[in-house]
Amino acid sequence: MKITLRTVSFTIIIIICIVAIVIAIGSQFIGKNPKPTNTIEDPINMTEQNKQLAQNFKTLFENKLDYQGSNINTLGITKTSRDQDIIYTAVSTKRVVENRYDMDLNIPIVNIAGNTSVEKFNEKIQSLFADKANDIMQNAVQNTIYTIDYMAYVNTNILSLVIRSTLKEGNNPQRVIIQTYNYNLSTNEEIGLGQILEIKGLNRTTVEDTISNQIQLANEEAEGLKRLGYNVYIRDLTSDIYQLEWTDNYILGPDNKLYIIYPYGNANYTDEMDVIVF
């Protein structure tokens, strides 16, 4: 078969047209990753690593003080008990009475003398945690499971303590209470969240936006589970507790990360909490 110049020309034109069509179609997709709809973008501070740390928060409680390699001299700190560390386990006990209670208690104490804020926090530990254990032992009439554990860290000169209690009384929902305390070992005074933000160089507006977004995302998930019939805790997004000046529970934890904690069991019978890490 004889191939003419005219045939070759037509073939080239057809090839060119096909390539042009392929390029035109491909250009509609290359370099474009459409964002999913109905989602809230995560602020830059809530990295994937920090999300994982928040999810692992419940595994931190090892009933000890971790100095994180901080080169802090505690010899200049006046202790109530000289032979103990600045935080130690004052009560460690397991008690079981069949059909009444099952308790596993590790209750810490802040071992710093002559400071009013330390004294008040130790009084809170007694009234909120130890007194509840005593009440259970004396008055429990239904099977009650009660645990107390804690974790403490020193990051540079900041001492942070977080205490957790878990309570399950009969058929009542499980309740988790969290209390934290933060102390500046250099100035010998309690340190607030605003001061910690300044030390870490965190922008207040960015932190507030991150909290707002993460709480909204958590609540959307809870609303979805509720529609499926699950009994879940629904957050009040208008509550003042999410404003930084009303945020009570926070610590400087592993690797000097700031953990901001919203434990809803402090005021309700629930074990739900939100933890946001910076």
C-alpha positions as CSV (number, residue, x, y, z in Angstrom):
1,M,0.0,0.0,0.0
2,K,1.4,3.3,-1.0
3,I,1.5,6.0,1.7
4,T,1.0,9.4,0.3
5,L,2.1,12.8,1.7
6,R,-1.6,13.6,2.1
7,T,-2.2,10.5,4.3
8,V,0.8,11.3,6.5
9,S,-0.4,14.9,7.0
10,F,-3.9,13.7,8.1
11,T,-2.3,11.2,10.5
12,I,-0.2,13.9,12.1
13,I,-3.2,16.3,12.5
14,I,-5.2,13.5,14.1
15,I,-2.4,12.7,16.6
16,I,-2.0,16.4,17.5
17,C,-5.8,16.7,18.1
18,I,-5.8,13.7,20.4
19,V,-2.8,15.0,22.4
20,A,-4.5,18.4,22.8
21,I,-7.7,16.8,24.1
22,V,-5.8,14.7,26.6
23,I,-3.8,17.7,27.8
24,A,-7.0,19.8,28.1
25,I,-8.8,17.1,30.2
26,G,-5.7,16.4,32.4
27,S,-5.3,20.1,33.2
28,Q,-8.7,20.1,34.9
29,F,-7.4,17.8,37.6
30,I,-3.6,18.2,37.8
31,G,-2.6,20.4,40.8
32,K,-6.2,20.7,42.1
33,N,-7.2,19.0,45.4
34,P,-10.7,20.1,46.1
35,K,-11.4,20.6,49.9
36,P,-14.2,18.6,51.4
37,T,-17.3,20.6,52.3
38,N,-18.9,21.0,55.7
39,T,-15.6,20.8,57.6
40,I,-13.7,23.2,59.8
41,E,-10.1,23.8,59.0
42,D,-7.6,23.1,61.8
43,P,-5.7,26.1,63.0
44,I,-1.9,25.9,62.4
45,N,-1.1,25.2,66.1
46,M,-3.2,22.0,66.2
47,T,-0.7,19.8,64.3
48,E,-1.1,16.1,63.8
49,Q,1.5,15.5,66.4
50,N,-0.4,17.6,69.0
51,K,-3.7,15.8,68.1
52,Q,-2.0,12.5,68.9
53,L,-0.7,13.8,72.2
54,A,-4.2,15.0,73.1
55,Q,-5.6,11.6,72.3
56,N,-2.9,10.0,74.5
57,F,-3.5,12.2,77.5
58,K,-5.2,9.5,79.5
59,T,-2.1,7.4,79.4
60,L,0.1,10.0,81.1
61,F,-0.9,9.1,84.7
62,E,2.0,7.2,86.2
63,N,1.9,8.5,89.8
64,K,5.3,10.2,89.8
65,L,7.2,13.4,89.3
66,D,9.1,13.7,86.0
67,Y,11.8,16.4,85.9
68,Q,12.1,16.2,82.1
69,G,15.8,16.7,82.4
70,S,15.2,20.2,83.9
71,N,18.3,21.5,85.7
72,I,16.4,22.9,88.7
73,N,17.9,23.0,92.2
74,T,15.3,22.1,94.7
75,L,17.7,22.5,97.7
76,G,16.6,26.1,98.0
77,I,12.9,25.1,98.3
78,T,11.6,24.7,101.9
79,K,9.8,21.4,102.1
80,T,7.2,20.3,104.6
81,S,8.6,16.8,104.6
82,R,12.4,17.1,104.2
83,D,13.0,13.5,103.0
84,Q,10.4,13.7,100.3
85,D,10.4,15.2,96.8
86,I,8.5,18.4,96.0
87,I,5.6,16.2,94.9
88,Y,5.2,12.7,96.3
89,T,2.5,10.1,96.8
90,A,1.1,10.7,100.3
91,V,-1.4,7.8,100.1
92,S,-1.1,4.7,98.0
93,T,-3.6,1.9,98.7
94,K,-5.9,-0.6,97.2
95,R,-9.1,-1.5,99.2
96,V,-11.8,-3.9,98.2
97,V,-15.0,-4.8,100.1
98,E,-17.2,-7.2,98.1
99,N,-20.5,-5.7,96.9
100,R,-19.5,-2.3,98.4
101,Y,-16.4,-0.8,96.9
102,D,-13.2,-1.3,94.9
103,M,-10.7,1.5,95.3
104,D,-7.2,2.1,93.9
105,L,-5.8,5.3,95.4
106,N,-2.6,7.2,94.6
107,I,-3.0,10.6,96.2
108,P,-0.2,13.2,95.8
109,I,0.8,16.1,97.9
110,V,2.7,19.3,97.0
111,N,5.6,19.3,99.4
112,I,6.4,23.0,99.5
113,A,6.1,24.8,102.8
114,G,5.2,28.4,103.6
115,N,3.1,29.1,100.5
116,T,-0.5,30.0,100.7
117,S,-1.5,28.8,97.2
118,V,0.2,25.4,97.8
119,E,-1.6,25.1,101.1
120,K,-5.0,25.8,99.4
121,F,-4.3,23.3,96.7
122,N,-3.4,20.6,99.2
123,E,-6.6,21.4,101.0
124,K,-8.5,20.9,97.7
125,I,-6.8,17.5,97.2
126,Q,-8.0,16.5,100.7
127,S,-11.5,17.8,100.3
128,L,-12.1,16.7,96.7
129,F,-10.3,13.4,96.5
130,A,-9.3,12.0,100.0
131,D,-12.6,12.9,101.7
132,K,-14.5,11.2,98.9
133,A,-12.6,8.0,99.5
134,N,-13.3,8.2,103.2
135,D,-17.0,8.8,102.4
136,I,-17.1,5.7,100.2
137,M,-15.5,3.5,102.8
138,Q,-18.0,4.6,105.5
139,N,-21.2,5.0,103.5
140,A,-21.1,3.0,100.2
141,V,-24.4,1.0,99.8
142,Q,-23.9,0.1,96.2
143,N,-21.0,-1.3,94.3
144,T,-18.6,1.7,93.8
145,I,-15.4,1.8,91.8
146,Y,-13.1,4.7,92.7
147,T,-9.6,5.4,91.5
148,I,-7.2,8.4,91.9
149,D,-4.0,8.8,90.0
150,Y,-1.7,11.7,89.1
151,M,1.3,12.9,87.1
152,A,3.7,15.8,87.7
153,Y,6.3,17.5,85.5
154,V,9.0,20.0,85.8
155,N,9.8,22.0,82.7
156,T,12.7,24.4,83.3
157,N,11.4,26.1,86.4
158,I,7.6,25.3,86.1
159,L,6.1,22.6,88.2
160,S,2.8,21.1,86.9
161,L,0.6,18.6,88.6
162,V,-2.5,16.9,87.2
163,I,-4.8,14.7,89.4
164,R,-7.5,12.5,88.0
165,S,-10.3,10.6,89.8
166,T,-12.6,8.1,88.2
167,L,-15.9,7.3,90.0
168,K,-18.5,4.6,89.1
169,E,-21.3,4.3,91.6
170,G,-23.8,1.5,90.8
171,N,-25.7,2.2,87.6
172,N,-24.7,5.9,87.5
173,P,-22.6,7.0,84.5
174,Q,-18.9,7.0,85.1
175,R,-17.5,10.4,86.2
176,V,-13.9,11.7,85.7
177,I,-12.7,14.7,87.7
178,I,-9.5,16.5,86.8
179,Q,-7.6,19.1,88.9
180,T,-4.3,20.8,88.0
181,Y,-1.8,23.0,89.7
182,N,1.1,25.0,88.3
183,Y,3.9,26.6,90.3
184,N,6.9,28.7,89.4
185,L,9.9,27.2,91.4
186,S,12.0,30.3,90.7
187,T,9.5,32.9,92.1
188,N,7.8,30.6,94.6
189,E,4.3,31.4,93.4
190,E,1.4,29.9,91.5
191,I,1.6,30.6,87.8
192,G,-1.5,31.4,85.6
193,L,-2.3,30.3,82.1
194,G,-1.7,33.8,80.7
195,Q,1.9,33.8,82.1
196,I,2.5,30.3,80.5
197,L,1.3,31.6,77.1
198,E,3.8,34.4,77.4
199,I,6.7,32.1,78.4
200,K,5.9,29.8,75.5
201,G,5.5,32.7,73.0
202,L,1.9,31.6,72.1
203,N,-0.4,34.1,70.6
204,R,-3.6,34.5,72.7
205,T,-5.9,34.9,69.7
206,T,-4.5,31.9,67.9
207,V,-4.9,29.8,71.1
208,E,-8.5,31.0,71.5
209,D,-9.3,30.2,67.8
210,T,-7.8,26.8,68.1
211,I,-9.8,26.0,71.2
212,S,-13.0,27.2,69.6
213,N,-12.5,25.2,66.5
214,Q,-11.5,22.0,68.3
215,I,-14.4,22.2,70.7
216,Q,-16.8,22.8,67.8
217,L,-15.4,19.8,65.9
218,A,-15.7,17.6,69.0
219,N,-19.3,18.8,69.5
220,E,-20.2,18.1,65.8
221,E,-19.0,14.5,66.3
222,A,-21.0,14.2,69.5
223,E,-24.1,15.5,67.8
224,G,-23.6,12.9,65.0
225,L,-23.4,10.1,67.6
226,K,-26.5,11.4,69.4
227,R,-28.5,11.2,66.2
228,L,-27.4,7.5,65.9
229,G,-28.9,6.9,69.3
230,Y,-25.8,7.1,71.5
231,N,-25.9,8.7,74.9
232,V,-23.1,11.3,74.6
233,Y,-22.2,14.6,76.3
234,I,-23.2,17.6,74.3
235,R,-21.1,20.7,74.8
236,D,-22.5,24.2,75.4
237,L,-20.5,26.2,72.8
238,T,-21.6,29.5,74.3
239,S,-20.2,28.7,77.7
240,D,-17.6,31.0,79.3
241,I,-15.5,28.0,80.3
242,Y,-13.8,28.1,76.9
243,Q,-12.5,31.7,77.4
244,L,-8.9,31.7,78.5
245,E,-9.6,33.7,81.7
246,W,-12.1,31.1,82.8
247,T,-9.9,28.1,81.8
248,D,-8.9,26.4,85.1
249,N,-7.1,23.2,84.0
250,Y,-3.8,23.2,82.2
251,I,-0.3,21.8,82.6
252,L,3.1,22.0,81.0
253,G,3.5,18.3,80.2
254,P,6.0,16.1,78.3
255,D,8.5,18.0,76.2
256,N,7.2,21.3,77.5
257,K,3.9,21.0,75.6
258,L,1.0,23.0,77.0
259,Y,-2.1,20.8,77.7
260,I,-5.4,22.7,78.1
261,I,-8.0,20.4,79.6
262,Y,-11.8,20.8,79.7
263,P,-13.0,18.0,82.0
264,Y,-16.8,18.0,81.9
265,G,-17.0,15.5,84.7
266,N,-15.9,18.2,87.1
267,A,-19.5,19.5,87.1
268,N,-21.5,16.6,85.5
269,Y,-21.7,12.8,85.6
270,T,-19.6,12.1,82.6
271,D,-16.1,11.0,81.7
272,E,-16.0,13.2,78.6
273,M,-13.2,15.7,78.3
274,D,-11.5,17.8,75.6
275,V,-7.7,18.1,75.6
276,I,-6.0,20.6,73.3
277,V,-2.2,20.6,73.0
278,F,0.1,23.4,71.9
